[in-house]
Amino acid sequence: MTVQSVLEETKVLLEHLGLSEEPFGVYYSDTKPDNAFGPKPGPPISRELEEQGQVDMQEVFKEFSCVMGNVWLARKKHRAAFISPEEYGCLGGVFYCSMIKPNLRFIEHYVTTGFPGTPMHGERYLPSPEAMQKFLAQVEPRDAPAKYCIFKPLSLFTGDEEPEFVIFFARPEVLCGLFTLTTFTTGDVDCVASPFGAGCTNMIAWPLYYKEKGLEKAVLGGLDPSARKFMKTDEMTFTVSWSLYQKMLAALPESMFNVDGAWKEVRKKVARSARAWGEER
């Protein structure tokens, strides 16, 4: 399928789902989009500089900018968001989006129990720096194929641009539809994963992990407490590879959406949810 044909099929899927917001695509490019949301340039960072004591974390955090926060702005303004090795904003996000390797040791403490003898208590999302190291070693993304990791609405893809992954932002009833369509498409009862990670980890790093292993898995995300402020109430993310997404669209005609079954009742709940949140189409 061409991107244009996928856009037409996506409209059909969104109508079935009762979802008013189009999905985002993720891709890598050496060209930064115009008018995109992203971090300001920060001080140079690397594991080597960190080990030499040459990374000033106070300076780094002055330009803190969350990937999810920039995607949130891009969603509201129908524009693109980006991150790069120089314009990174977040020590975790720049690693999860494949911008730098290896990760800085700082995040192993920041996400867990902090640094002993300092006021930094850590986020306490994992029980120890060692547990964080194990997680980072498993999820470690590949080297980025280009300078920028870019997120933008599917309808903004032009020319020969093609997303590597497609991200939906949705509440449970809509997720029910996406989940079931994925299982119907793949025939795999374990085709949706929801591993631990930051908001951007489940939008890009874990999808990359499964893709590199040749596994067609959707990734359910949005369970990172730090990312919730950049998402609607009750909303989560649902990410699939571009190849799997095209198969899902091809499976639409034979799916539950086109038979007289349980989805019609779920669809009524989708409509009630949209009315409750003032998001009727």
N, C-alpha and C positions, 0 to 999 in steps of 0.2 A: 504494500500500500504506500502511496505517497502521503506526505504530511497533509496535503489538502483533502485527500479522500478520508484520512483518519479524522480530520476535523468534522467532516460531514457525518461520519458514523458516530463520532463523539456526541453530537447533538442528539442523536437518537438514544444513545445510552443515558445521557443526562435527563432526557424526558422520561425514560423508564424509571430512573432512580428518583425523580422529583428533585434533583439537585440543581440549584440556580448558578452555582459557581463552577466555571470550567476548571479542569485540572491544569497543573503546571508541568512543564517539561524541564529536565536538567540536562545540560550539556557542557562541554569544555571547549574553549576557544581562546585564541591569542588576541582577539579583539573585544574590548569592553563595550557593552551596549551603551547607547546614548541614554542619558537621564535615568540611569540605573541606581538603585539603592545599594550602598555597600559601605564598608569601613573606610576611614581615613588611613593613610600610610602610618605605620607604627615603627618603633625602633627595630633594628635588625634582631632576629631571634633564630636560635638553633640550639640543638642539644650541646654542641661543642662550645658555643658562647656561654650557655648556661653553666656548664661544668667549669668554665674559666672565670665564673663570677661576673660576666660582662653583660648580663641581662638585668636591667632595672625594672622590676615588676611594677613599681609605682608609675613609671613612665608608660609601660605597656598598658596598664589598666586605665590610664587617662583617656585612651582611645578605644575603650572596650565597645564592641559592637557585635551583637549576637546574630548569627546566621538566621535564626528563626525570626528575630526582630526585623531584619531587612526583608525577609520573605513576606512577613506580615504587612509591611508597608507596600511592597510590590503587589500584594493581593488587593489591598484597598485602592491603590492607584492604577491598577492594571498596567504595571510596568515590570521591569526586570530587577533582579537582585544578583549580587556577585560577591565573590571573595577571591583573593589572590595571595601569593606569598608575601607581598609587601603591604597590601591592604587587607589585613587579616582580622583585626578586631577581637578575636577570641582564640586563646591558645588551644582550646579543644576543637573548635570549628575548623581551624586551619589544618589540623591533622585529619579530622574525619572527612574533610572534603578533598583530601589528597594533595594539599598544597605544600606541606613540609613533612619530612620524615628524618629521624624518628621523632616521637612526641617529646615535648619538654617534660622533665621529671616533675615540674611544679604541679601539673594537673593530677598527677598520681596522689598528691597530698590534698590538693584543693577539693577534689571530688569525694574524698574519703574522710580522714580524721584530722586533717590539718597538719601543722608543724608543731611538734612538741616544744613547749616552752615559749610559745608565741600566742597572741590573742586570736589567731586564725583557727576557728574551730572546725573548718571543713564542712562540706555539704552533707556528709554522712549518707551518701547514696550507695556506697559500697563500704564494707567493714574495715578495710585496711588498704594501704598503698600497694601491698602485694597482690590483693584481689584485683585492684585496678590495673596493675601491670599485666596480669593474666588476661584480663579483658582486652586491653590495648594490643597485646601480642596476637590475640585471635582475630580481632576485627581489622587489623592494620591494612589500610587501603593500598592499592597499587600506586605507582608513580602517576601523577597527573599527566595526561597527554597534551595539555596546553596550559597557558598561564592563568586563565580565569575559569572558575567553576560558576556557571550561570544558571539561575532559576527564572523562568518566565512563563506566562500563560501560553498554552499551546497555540492559540490563535495568533501569537506574535512571531511564531517561527516562519521564516521566509526563505526563498531560494533553496539552497542545498543544505540548510540547517536541519538537523535531525536530533531529537532528544534521545538520551541514553536511557532515561527513566521517566515515568509519568507519575505524578503525585496528586492524589485526591485529598481534599480537606472535607471531612464529613462527620455527621453524628451517627449514633448507633443504627437507626433504621436504614439509612443509606448504606452504611458499612455492611449491614446484613446482605444487601443486594450485591455489593462488590465482592464480598466474601464468597457468596454462593455462586456468582458468575465465575469466579476464579477456580473454584473446585469443579464446576461443570466443564470448564474449558480444559483443565489439566487432568481431571480424573484422579487427582492426588488429594487424599484427605488431610495431608500434612503440608499443603501448599502455601499456607499463610503462617508466617513466623512473627513473633513479637519479642525479640531479645532486648536485653538491657542496653540503654544508650542514651545519649543526649538527643534532643529533637532532631538535629541535623544528622546524627548517626543513623537514625532509622529512615531518613529520607535519602541518604546517599551512601554512607559507609557500609551498612549491612546489605543493602541491595547490590553494591559492588562485590561484596564478599560472596554472596550466593551466585552472582553472575560469573565470577572468576572460577567458581567450582562447577559451573555448568548446570546449576540448579534453577529451575523456574519457580521461584518463590515470591509471593507478595510479602511486603513487610508492613506490619501495623505499628504505628508509632504515636508519639504525642504523650507518652507517660512520664516524661522527664519533668519533675516539678518546676525546674527553672525555665522551661519553655512554655508553661501553661499561660503565662501572661501575654504571650504572643499568639494565642489561639482563642477561638470562641469557646464559650462555656459548652461543655459536653462534646467538644469536637476532637477528632483524632486525625492522623494522617494514614494514608494507604498508598504504598508505593509499589509499582510493578515495572519490570523492564519494558523497553519499547517493543521487543519481539513478543513478549507475553501479552502486552496490551493489544497488539494487532490481532492476536489469536482470540482474545476475549471479545473483541468487536466482531470478528468473523463468526463467533459462536452465538451471537445475540439472537438471530432468527429462531434457533432451536432451543433457546434457554427458557427458564421459567417465566420470563417477562412476557412471553407470547402465548401462554396457556392460561386457562381459567383455574388458577390455583391460589396458594397462600399469599403470593406476592401482592395480589390485589388488596388484601386486608392490610398488609404492611404498608403499601403505598398510601393508604388512607392515613396511617399514623405519620408517615413522612409529611403529608400535607398539614396535619394538625400541628406537628412540630414547627413547620415553616410559619404557620400562622402565629403560633405562640411566640416565636422569636422575631416576628415582623419581617420575615424573609420570603414571603409568597412571591412566586414567579409571576 
